[in-house]
Amino acid sequence: MARVRTQRGIAVLAGAAMALTGCGTTQSSTDDAAENYPTQAVQYIIPFDPGGESDITARLQQQALEDAMGQSVSVSNRPGGGGAVGWSELATSIKPDGHTLMGANLPHIVLQPLARDDAGYETEQIKWAYIFESTPNALVVSKNSPYETVEDFVKAAEEKKLTVGGSASFSANHIGTLAFNKAADIDLTYVPFSGTGAATPALLGGQVDALMTYNTEALNLKEQGAKVLAVASEEPLPELPEAPTFKDSGYDVVQGAWRGVAVPPETPDAIVQQVADAFKAVNEDPEVKQKMEELGFHIEDMGPEEATQFTEEQTAEAEDLLERFGLLKD
Amino acid sequence: MFVDITQAMGQVVTPMMLLLIIVGVIAGMAVGATPGLSATVGLALLLPITFAMDPTTGLVLMGAFYMGAIYGGSFTAILVNTPGTPSSIATTFDGYPMTQQGRSEAAIIASTVGSVVGGVIGVIGLLVLAPLLAQVVLAFGPQEYFWMGIFGLTMIAGIAPSLVKGLAAGFLGLLISTIGISPVGGEVRFTFGFTQMQGGIPLIVALIGLFTIPTIVDMVIAPGSRTAAMAADAQARQRGGELKSTLRDLLSRPLNPIRSSIIGTFVGILPGAGGSVANLIAYNEAKRTSKRSKNFGKGEIDGVVAPEAANNAVVGGGMVPLLTLGIPGAPPDAVIYGVLLLHGLRPGPDLFEEQGVLTFTFILAVGVSAILMAPVGLVAGRGLQRAVVRTPTHYLAPLIALLTIVGSYAVRNSALDVLMMVALGLIGYGLRNVGLPPAAIVLGVVLGPIIETGLAQGLLTATAQANPWTSFFTRPISLVLIVLVILGLAWPLITDLREKRKAGKVKAP
């Protein structure tokens, strides 16, 4: 009895709210759902292993996200296929009511459908709610490497075969190396490792000539004496002030990873906007902000439209690069 | 540094901290003993809880949990032939036969001794040799990982009754390991149209299927087969003194746990190998060097000590590259790395200098948790053992069946994994009955990715050479490993020859 009464109370309140905002008469049922969203606990799935950059970020956000959404948020992992296992589920079998969110990464969601015969999803099916951080690529050589600048490195690469290690195939590091190859007209051999951390000993142990890695790992390596030759961002990075951008050296390479959150394709726009608002609030949380900056993550604020447009730009660039190097699927 | 260590010691030996360690060890043991919930998964579940704690408390809890989880994995390996974590694969080889003979209590005691010794030696290695050992990581390139994997494969000669069938099983395991996205190059392989198969078949799913399903089928087919074991166990219990006599027996051969611990520490240091490889190598070396080599696989107690010492030594060893270079040595270390980062602690030389007290408190606490496993494990482990042995088969078999389903689902929250587990289990049962050992299949699954990655990366890193293949035969550490491979292959032949000669001498007048 008591429950019925409270429910009716909520309905009356909601009706009053609609009347007040002046759009009560044109509301459809999906907008009603958006009005009350979220009505239950929210699942925030990371399609990667625990302990990685995406996982750490999600766990950093969890508390602030609960505050912003007014519901409990549980973070879980569904790793496999470099994220593709999770994203194919997002595209096809997750209920589009906004109560299940999934971390999504650029350029992964662009490159996998381009390179694999059946990645299980199309880039357009990953519906962005928000892009909240980025980690630009950086080119790093070891302490006793003969190269001091990008120009040295390019000159050497013109004369002999040089190897560049990075995390995974068809990843930010991979496409960053391809973009560098194109811009400098050189032929670096890219060696994929199973993760950012796994590539590092290969540089320190001299197995590869350089690493195309993220700014976060570049910072780690620099503390151990390695040299950061260039960063692949538009502007120099505050945490690596001495490193020039590739652009400064005359090579048009702006590449890295962008992380955000996505929802199933049929999710109503009104709900997507609410998710976006929640993540915007999370990005403004002082504690989250401070921790992210400490870790070297760059805070980004791209809402649904901006993120989608950015993805389209990335897709065009990636298609061109993969085609040039014969890596596009048949 | 010594000031830091003394201060750290003072922090660890407080009632609150010791209580925290015991809680961590017990929780870890419970998770480790649950098939499907590996140390890595357990640590990830623990992660949100540690946020609310200060960095020291959170790290100590995680360290104790990790140590306990690796130890707990041996319980189910011994009692129901199901490695609780991939670090206890080899523990099943002799642990389960011991259970079938009614000697499971002795096996649990052996696992406890091995785990404590291994845990402590691993931490000593971390404490004393960390900067030195970190160099080992850097000397190991793709070529060396390739040869290490091949060396691991030579183990097939030892665990299979027939070499041809052993190789066939190992080859099947290698094939299973190629399902999904290729580790180098990113090609999609053998997904048979299921996009979910891009993630491959997780090792834990293969383990549960190949080891546990045949065990359940055996139990169901012959429910009376456990009666003899139950009687033997009850007899031993009546006789009493199992703990004393087992300890005395094990302590008379201290070399085995020490050697296994050193192997574990070393393998732990190498990123990309970890407990799943260490326990297999240690088992094989124990078998190779033992005077009772022939008993291995038939319930040899040293065959339980070796893998359990090695896998707990991986805990300390894996933290060497983690704390000195910021490279997680074994998969669970990746989660601990995340905790360090979240608390703003950047692993590397600075961690020891600027955060010395915290770092040493963490290291010492991991060592203390290894020691505390002894009392906790002897009570909880033997309690579980008693319960499992006394449970009638018509309850035990369905209970294990339920565990296999929950366990394989929990790996990635995927129903497809449950189906794959059942399918692999039925295949494994059929193949075992024609003489293809599941252990050899698992060996292929564990080592396949290491070998493939090493080969492909080795060829790529050596592109500057005229013939990249030569790089596999010219590097010094590779050459050492090649010699080990040859020895590994020749060893069964040598022992055969020796025995024939011995037999010949006896016969000849």
Interface residues (C-beta under 8 A of the other chain):
Chain A: D49 P50 G51 G52 D55 I56 R59 L60 Q62 Q63 V75 S76 N77 R78 P79 G80 G81 G82 A84 V85 S88 E89 A115 R116 D117 D118 A119 G120 Y121 K160 K161 L162 T163 G165 A168 S169 F170 T189 Y190 V191 P192 F193 S194 G197 A198 T200 P201 A202 L204 G205 G206 Q207 V208 N220 E223 Q224 K291 E294 L295
Chain B: T40 V41 L43 A44 L47 P48 F51 V137 L138 A139 F140 G141 P142 G180 I181 S182 P183 V184 G185 G186 V188 T191 G193 T195 Q196 Q198 G199 G200 P271 G272 P321 L325 G326 I327 P328 P331 A334 V335 I336 Y337 G338 L341 L342 G344 R346 P347 G348 P349 D350 R412 N413 S414 T453 Q457 L460 T461 T463 A464
